[in-house]
Amino acid sequence: MDQELQQNWNKINQQRAAFYGWFAGAFSTELSKQAFEFYSDGSLDSLLDVLKQLGFETEVERLQAFTSSLKGTEDERINLMADFASCFLLDSRQSALPYASYYLEESKLLYGEATTRMREFLQGNQLQLHEDFREPADHLVVYLAVMADWCTEVANLTEPVEIQRQIAEQHEFLTEALLPWLEGWAKRLDAVPNLSFTFYPAMGQLLLSYVQTDAEAMLDGQDDGASAKTVDEVVRKSVDGNHTLH
């Protein structure tokens, strides 16, 4: 097992949890006032600097073009709320539906086998969706919240054999459950017309590149362990000890 990976396992997974949590928050609902301020007042800069260091310069440039254009007005936030609806809430002819079933089922119907598999995965790992999250189990945000939760859970592991097992299982989850449809989703998102801002297409391309790179890094057993700016948590524990995904 790669010695550097073992030594930096905790830092690596804290970073990965932060990134997956950030992505989940961005795609879960329209930007709140607090979240909009995060993008418009320069608070995002340190996070983008880390992403640049990790090799995502092109994707970061698209996001920086968006943030630099913002003046921080309520009208801009309202337009971003409209963009969210256009990207994810309209019919399949116009928006980039964030459901695995749509991309993996030949019929393109929702609540397909991907929904069933993800529901079984959640049940098997004692995970449950937050009661306010009324989306199918194969919604993109569920996959991202699972990864955020998973990275947090394994961050304190020290045994090389157990770390290697987690690497293999997470790599399998990303390559078999998420990546087979993520590229198609990101492509559709990039083509959504008449948006006021490029925020969601830019985030979609960044997410795709990040997941691809993350999966490759696990396969190679390598990661540079750079630290990331902490973002709002999207995974919390419920009272009974099960995990609740937001």
C-alpha atoms as a printed R data frame, in Angstrom:
    type eleno elety resid chain resno       x      y       z
1   ATOM     1    CA   MET     A     1   0.000  0.000   0.000
2   ATOM     2    CA   ASP     A     2   1.247  3.492  -0.846
3   ATOM     3    CA   GLN     A     3   2.950  4.889   2.268
4   ATOM     4    CA   GLU     A     4   2.058  8.507   1.527
5   ATOM     5    CA   LEU     A     5  -1.592  7.558   1.096
6   ATOM     6    CA   GLN     A     6  -1.624  5.794   4.453
7   ATOM     7    CA   GLN     A     7   0.039  8.716   6.214
8   ATOM     8    CA   ASN     A     8  -2.371 11.256   4.727
9   ATOM     9    CA   TRP     A     9  -5.513  9.110   4.867
10  ATOM    10    CA   ASN     A    10  -7.292 11.312   7.418
11  ATOM    11    CA   LYS     A    11  -6.491 14.571   5.632
12  ATOM    12    CA   ILE     A    12  -7.418 13.130   2.243
13  ATOM    13    CA   ASN     A    13 -10.821 11.981   3.415
14  ATOM    14    CA   GLN     A    14 -11.588 15.193   5.265
15  ATOM    15    CA   GLN     A    15 -10.942 16.959   1.993
16  ATOM    16    CA   ARG     A    16 -13.025 14.535  -0.026
17  ATOM    17    CA   ALA     A    17 -15.918 14.775   2.444
18  ATOM    18    CA   ALA     A    18 -15.815 18.567   2.177
19  ATOM    19    CA   PHE     A    19 -15.868 18.505  -1.614
20  ATOM    20    CA   TYR     A    20 -18.637 15.927  -1.921
21  ATOM    21    CA   GLY     A    21 -20.644 17.809   0.685
22  ATOM    22    CA   TRP     A    22 -20.191 21.062  -1.215
23  ATOM    23    CA   PHE     A    23 -21.344 19.483  -4.466
24  ATOM    24    CA   ALA     A    24 -24.349 17.909  -2.758
25  ATOM    25    CA   GLY     A    25 -25.369 21.248  -1.315
26  ATOM    26    CA   ALA     A    26 -25.054 23.007  -4.664
27  ATOM    27    CA   PHE     A    27 -27.334 20.547  -6.459
28  ATOM    28    CA   SER     A    28 -29.859 19.849  -3.703
29  ATOM    29    CA   THR     A    29 -31.904 23.045  -3.835
30  ATOM    30    CA   GLU     A    30 -31.902 26.673  -4.917
31  ATOM    31    CA   LEU     A    31 -29.206 28.840  -3.353
32  ATOM    32    CA   SER     A    32 -30.245 30.343  -0.036
33  ATOM    33    CA   LYS     A    33 -29.230 33.898   0.801
34  ATOM    34    CA   GLN     A    34 -26.347 32.575   2.882
35  ATOM    35    CA   ALA     A    35 -25.181 30.257   0.123
36  ATOM    36    CA   PHE     A    36 -25.439 33.031  -2.466
37  ATOM    37    CA   GLU     A    37 -23.245 35.243  -0.301
38  ATOM    38    CA   PHE     A    38 -20.672 32.451  -0.188
39  ATOM    39    CA   TYR     A    39 -20.366 32.679  -3.980
40  ATOM    40    CA   SER     A    40 -20.664 36.453  -4.334
41  ATOM    41    CA   ASP     A    41 -18.444 37.807  -1.530
42  ATOM    42    CA   GLY     A    42 -15.179 36.017  -2.309
43  ATOM    43    CA   SER     A    43 -15.553 33.257   0.299
44  ATOM    44    CA   LEU     A    44 -15.245 30.645  -2.453
45  ATOM    45    CA   ASP     A    45 -11.764 31.745  -3.483
46  ATOM    46    CA   SER     A    46  -9.793 29.534  -1.080
47  ATOM    47    CA   LEU     A    47 -11.777 26.477  -2.154
48  ATOM    48    CA   LEU     A    48 -11.145 27.256  -5.806
49  ATOM    49    CA   ASP     A    49  -7.434 27.688  -5.084
50  ATOM    50    CA   VAL     A    50  -7.315 24.142  -3.712
51  ATOM    51    CA   LEU     A    51  -9.117 22.845  -6.792
52  ATOM    52    CA   LYS     A    52  -6.580 24.575  -9.008
53  ATOM    53    CA   GLN     A    53  -3.767 22.890  -7.077
54  ATOM    54    CA   LEU     A    54  -5.480 19.556  -7.675
55  ATOM    55    CA   GLY     A    55  -5.430 20.135 -11.440
56  ATOM    56    CA   PHE     A    56  -8.897 21.493 -12.195
57  ATOM    57    CA   GLU     A    57  -7.750 24.812 -13.671
58  ATOM    58    CA   THR     A    58 -10.098 24.784 -16.668
59  ATOM    59    CA   GLU     A    59 -13.171 23.954 -14.619
60  ATOM    60    CA   VAL     A    60 -12.242 26.524 -11.976
61  ATOM    61    CA   GLU     A    61 -11.892 29.233 -14.612
62  ATOM    62    CA   ARG     A    62 -15.550 28.706 -15.563
63  ATOM    63    CA   LEU     A    63 -16.626 29.109 -11.952
64  ATOM    64    CA   GLN     A    64 -14.426 32.149 -11.453
65  ATOM    65    CA   ALA     A    65 -15.983 33.759 -14.522
66  ATOM    66    CA   PHE     A    66 -19.343 33.284 -12.826
67  ATOM    67    CA   THR     A    67 -18.324 34.579  -9.385
68  ATOM    68    CA   SER     A    68 -16.491 37.587 -10.795
69  ATOM    69    CA   SER     A    69 -19.640 38.632 -12.635
70  ATOM    70    CA   LEU     A    70 -21.760 38.768  -9.472
71  ATOM    71    CA   LYS     A    71 -22.625 42.002  -7.715
72  ATOM    72    CA   GLY     A    72 -24.381 40.266  -4.820
73  ATOM    73    CA   THR     A    73 -27.885 41.527  -5.585
74  ATOM    74    CA   GLU     A    74 -31.160 39.800  -4.748
75  ATOM    75    CA   ASP     A    75 -32.126 39.922  -8.420
76  ATOM    76    CA   GLU     A    76 -29.096 37.795  -9.224
77  ATOM    77    CA   ARG     A    77 -30.105 35.234  -6.618
78  ATOM    78    CA   ILE     A    78 -33.645 35.121  -7.993
79  ATOM    79    CA   ASN     A    79 -32.241 34.555 -11.483
80  ATOM    80    CA   LEU     A    80 -30.101 31.722 -10.104
81  ATOM    81    CA   MET     A    81 -33.211 30.196  -8.551
82  ATOM    82    CA   ALA     A    82 -34.816 30.306 -11.990
83  ATOM    83    CA   ASP     A    83 -31.693 28.702 -13.446
84  ATOM    84    CA   PHE     A    84 -31.980 25.868 -10.915
85  ATOM    85    CA   ALA     A    85 -35.546 25.210 -12.039
86  ATOM    86    CA   SER     A    86 -34.549 25.297 -15.702
87  ATOM    87    CA   CYS     A    87 -31.650 22.910 -15.107
88  ATOM    88    CA   PHE     A    88 -33.304 20.310 -12.885
89  ATOM    89    CA   LEU     A    89 -37.050 20.763 -12.429
90  ATOM    90    CA   LEU     A    90 -38.525 20.953 -15.922
91  ATOM    91    CA   ASP     A    91 -39.348 18.021 -18.198
92  ATOM    92    CA   SER     A    92 -36.671 15.839 -19.757
93  ATOM    93    CA   ARG     A    93 -36.795 17.679 -23.077
94  ATOM    94    CA   GLN     A    94 -35.479 20.877 -21.508
95  ATOM    95    CA   SER     A    95 -33.630 20.106 -18.292
96  ATOM    96    CA   ALA     A    96 -30.890 17.772 -17.059
97  ATOM    97    CA   LEU     A    97 -32.904 15.505 -14.776
98  ATOM    98    CA   PRO     A    98 -30.614 14.468 -11.881
99  ATOM    99    CA   TYR     A    99 -31.811 10.848 -11.665
100 ATOM   100    CA   ALA     A   100 -29.696  7.824 -12.540
101 ATOM   101    CA   SER     A   101 -32.705  5.909 -13.866
102 ATOM   102    CA   TYR     A   102 -33.270  8.426 -16.650
103 ATOM   103    CA   TYR     A   103 -29.779  7.833 -18.065
104 ATOM   104    CA   LEU     A   104 -29.451  4.108 -17.385
105 ATOM   105    CA   GLU     A   105 -32.929  2.855 -18.337
106 ATOM   106    CA   GLU     A   106 -33.621  2.346 -22.033
107 ATOM   107    CA   SER     A   107 -37.152  3.588 -21.442
108 ATOM   108    CA   LYS     A   108 -35.802  6.726 -19.712
109 ATOM   109    CA   LEU     A   109 -38.462  6.316 -17.045
110 ATOM   110    CA   LEU     A   110 -37.838  7.301 -13.460
111 ATOM   111    CA   TYR     A   111 -37.961  4.925 -10.486
112 ATOM   112    CA   GLY     A   112 -36.144  2.230 -12.448
113 ATOM   113    CA   GLU     A   113 -33.596 -0.370 -11.396
114 ATOM   114    CA   ALA     A   114 -31.128  2.314 -10.341
115 ATOM   115    CA   THR     A   115 -33.636  3.584  -7.780
116 ATOM   116    CA   THR     A   116 -34.119  0.079  -6.409
117 ATOM   117    CA   ARG     A   117 -30.367 -0.591  -6.214
118 ATOM   118    CA   MET     A   118 -29.698  2.678  -4.440
119 ATOM   119    CA   ARG     A   119 -32.562  2.122  -2.006
120 ATOM   120    CA   GLU     A   120 -31.143 -1.313  -1.185
121 ATOM   121    CA   PHE     A   121 -27.662  0.170  -0.761
122 ATOM   122    CA   LEU     A   122 -28.989  2.745   1.695
123 ATOM   123    CA   GLN     A   123 -30.936  0.157   3.666
124 ATOM   124    CA   GLY     A   124 -27.985 -2.243   3.737
125 ATOM   125    CA   ASN     A   125 -25.750  0.465   5.175
126 ATOM   126    CA   GLN     A   126 -28.334  1.814   7.641
127 ATOM   127    CA   LEU     A   127 -28.598  5.097   5.776
128 ATOM   128    CA   GLN     A   128 -31.826  6.998   5.344
129 ATOM   129    CA   LEU     A   129 -32.869 10.080   3.422
130 ATOM   130    CA   HIS     A   130 -33.783 13.171   5.357
131 ATOM   131    CA   GLU     A   131 -37.549 13.418   5.813
132 ATOM   132    CA   ASP     A   132 -37.599 16.753   3.957
133 ATOM   133    CA   PHE     A   133 -35.806 15.278   0.943
134 ATOM   134    CA   ARG     A   134 -38.691 13.976  -1.157
135 ATOM   135    CA   GLU     A   135 -36.729 12.749  -4.156
136 ATOM   136    CA   PRO     A   136 -36.126  9.225  -5.490
137 ATOM   137    CA   ALA     A   137 -33.162  7.380  -4.007
138 ATOM   138    CA   ASP     A   138 -31.246  7.637  -7.302
139 ATOM   139    CA   HIS     A   139 -31.130 11.446  -7.206
140 ATOM   140    CA   LEU     A   140 -27.604 12.777  -7.791
141 ATOM   141    CA   VAL     A   141 -27.505 14.441  -4.384
142 ATOM   142    CA   VAL     A   142 -27.999 11.080  -2.658
143 ATOM   143    CA   TYR     A   143 -24.874  9.652  -4.312
144 ATOM   144    CA   LEU     A   144 -22.875 12.730  -3.332
145 ATOM   145    CA   ALA     A   145 -24.172 12.727   0.239
146 ATOM   146    CA   VAL     A   146 -23.298  9.032   0.520
147 ATOM   147    CA   MET     A   147 -19.735  9.817  -0.506
148 ATOM   148    CA   ALA     A   148 -19.498 12.745   1.920
149 ATOM   149    CA   ASP     A   149 -20.761 10.552   4.749
150 ATOM   150    CA   TRP     A   150 -18.563  7.632   3.730
151 ATOM   151    CA   CYS     A   151 -15.381  9.720   3.591
152 ATOM   152    CA   THR     A   152 -16.127 11.139   7.033
153 ATOM   153    CA   GLU     A   153 -16.777  7.679   8.488
154 ATOM   154    CA   VAL     A   154 -13.495  6.147   7.269
155 ATOM   155    CA   ALA     A   155 -11.231  9.154   7.850
156 ATOM   156    CA   ASN     A   156  -9.875  7.834  11.160
157 ATOM   157    CA   LEU     A   157  -8.941  4.373   9.924
158 ATOM   158    CA   THR     A   158  -5.309  3.389  10.440
159 ATOM   159    CA   GLU     A   159  -5.099 -0.286   9.493
160 ATOM   160    CA   PRO     A   160  -3.699 -0.668   5.946
161 ATOM   161    CA   VAL     A   161  -5.903 -3.672   5.166
162 ATOM   162    CA   GLU     A   162  -9.070 -1.810   6.140
163 ATOM   163    CA   ILE     A   163  -7.995  1.299   4.262
164 ATOM   164    CA   GLN     A   164  -7.379 -0.808   1.163
165 ATOM   165    CA   ARG     A   165 -10.828 -2.365   1.506
166 ATOM   166    CA   GLN     A   166 -12.458  1.055   1.729
167 ATOM   167    CA   ILE     A   167 -10.562  2.242  -1.332
168 ATOM   168    CA   ALA     A   168 -11.802 -0.760  -3.314
169 ATOM   169    CA   GLU     A   169 -15.415 -0.350  -2.179
170 ATOM   170    CA   GLN     A   170 -15.529  3.377  -2.851
171 ATOM   171    CA   HIS     A   171 -13.918  2.911  -6.240
172 ATOM   172    CA   GLU     A   172 -16.565  0.325  -7.084
173 ATOM   173    CA   PHE     A   173 -19.366  2.660  -5.952
174 ATOM   174    CA   LEU     A   174 -18.104  5.537  -8.067
175 ATOM   175    CA   THR     A   175 -17.346  3.522 -11.194
176 ATOM   176    CA   GLU     A   176 -20.427  1.307 -11.143
177 ATOM   177    CA   ALA     A   177 -23.119  3.456  -9.539
178 ATOM   178    CA   LEU     A   178 -22.283  7.082 -10.375
179 ATOM   179    CA   LEU     A   179 -19.886  7.483 -13.294
180 ATOM   180    CA   PRO     A   180 -21.879  5.370 -15.804
181 ATOM   181    CA   TRP     A   181 -24.484  8.156 -16.033
182 ATOM   182    CA   LEU     A   182 -22.752 11.254 -14.680
183 ATOM   183    CA   GLU     A   183 -21.141 12.208 -17.996
184 ATOM   184    CA   GLY     A   184 -24.479 12.061 -19.819
185 ATOM   185    CA   TRP     A   185 -26.056 14.206 -17.135
186 ATOM   186    CA   ALA     A   186 -23.239 16.789 -17.252
187 ATOM   187    CA   LYS     A   187 -23.490 16.959 -21.040
188 ATOM   188    CA   ARG     A   188 -27.225 17.642 -20.876
189 ATOM   189    CA   LEU     A   189 -26.679 20.218 -18.147
190 ATOM   190    CA   ASP     A   190 -24.127 22.023 -20.295
191 ATOM   191    CA   ALA     A   191 -26.723 22.289 -23.058
192 ATOM   192    CA   VAL     A   192 -29.634 23.719 -21.025
193 ATOM   193    CA   PRO     A   193 -30.678 26.893 -22.903
194 ATOM   194    CA   ASN     A   194 -31.535 30.416 -21.788
195 ATOM   195    CA   LEU     A   195 -29.782 30.438 -18.426
196 ATOM   196    CA   SER     A   196 -28.943 33.739 -16.749
197 ATOM   197    CA   PHE     A   197 -25.649 32.380 -15.420
198 ATOM   198    CA   THR     A   198 -23.203 29.561 -16.192
199 ATOM   199    CA   PHE     A   199 -23.067 28.433 -12.566
200 ATOM   200    CA   TYR     A   200 -24.824 25.075 -12.798
201 ATOM   201    CA   PRO     A   201 -23.197 23.905 -16.063
202 ATOM   202    CA   ALA     A   202 -19.808 24.938 -14.650
203 ATOM   203    CA   MET     A   203 -20.465 23.051 -11.416
204 ATOM   204    CA   GLY     A   204 -21.603 20.015 -13.397
205 ATOM   205    CA   GLN     A   205 -18.395 19.866 -15.400
206 ATOM   206    CA   LEU     A   206 -16.317 20.360 -12.266
207 ATOM   207    CA   LEU     A   207 -18.199 17.581 -10.484
208 ATOM   208    CA   LEU     A   208 -17.681 15.201 -13.399
209 ATOM   209    CA   SER     A   209 -13.952 15.922 -13.541
210 ATOM   210    CA   TYR     A   210 -13.616 15.642  -9.778
211 ATOM   211    CA   VAL     A   211 -15.372 12.261  -9.562
212 ATOM   212    CA   GLN     A   212 -13.378 10.892 -12.499
213 ATOM   213    CA   THR     A   213 -10.127 12.031 -10.904
214 ATOM   214    CA   ASP     A   214 -11.155 10.769  -7.476
215 ATOM   215    CA   ALA     A   215 -11.925  7.320  -8.860
216 ATOM   216    CA   GLU     A   216  -8.612  7.231 -10.737
217 ATOM   217    CA   ALA     A   217  -6.714  8.317  -7.613
218 ATOM   218    CA   MET     A   218  -8.231  5.480  -5.611
219 ATOM   219    CA   LEU     A   219  -7.365  3.018  -8.346
220 ATOM   220    CA   ASP     A   220  -3.777  4.242  -8.345
221 ATOM   221    CA   GLY     A   221  -3.614  4.456  -4.549
222 ATOM   222    CA   GLN     A   222  -2.384  8.019  -4.788
223 ATOM   223    CA   ASP     A   223  -3.576 11.459  -3.590
224 ATOM   224    CA   ASP     A   224  -1.656 14.566  -2.678
225 ATOM   225    CA   GLY     A   225  -3.555 15.213   0.549
226 ATOM   226    CA   ALA     A   226  -3.990 18.964   0.075
227 ATOM   227    CA   SER     A   227  -6.273 20.563   2.646
228 ATOM   228    CA   ALA     A   228  -9.645 22.027   1.598
229 ATOM   229    CA   LYS     A   229 -11.817 24.807   2.913
230 ATOM   230    CA   THR     A   230 -14.554 23.310   5.076
231 ATOM   231    CA   VAL     A   231 -18.056 23.693   3.660
232 ATOM   232    CA   ASP     A   232 -21.450 23.245   5.277
233 ATOM   233    CA   GLU     A   233 -22.136 19.623   6.222
234 ATOM   234    CA   VAL     A   234 -24.807 17.754   4.272
235 ATOM   235    CA   VAL     A   235 -24.565 14.595   6.304
236 ATOM   236    CA   ARG     A   236 -25.729 14.369   9.947
237 ATOM   237    CA   LYS     A   237 -26.513 11.572  12.339
238 ATOM   238    CA   SER     A   238 -30.041 10.904  13.453
239 ATOM   239    CA   VAL     A   239 -31.016 10.220  17.040
240 ATOM   240    CA   ASP     A   240 -31.260  6.436  16.647
241 ATOM   241    CA   GLY     A   241 -27.721  6.147  15.337
242 ATOM   242    CA   ASN     A   242 -28.585  5.663  11.687
243 ATOM   243    CA   HIS     A   243 -27.308  8.254   9.260
244 ATOM   244    CA   THR     A   244 -29.542 10.816   7.621
245 ATOM   245    CA   LEU     A   245 -28.637 12.065   4.176
246 ATOM   246    CA   HIS     A   246 -29.618 15.569   3.114
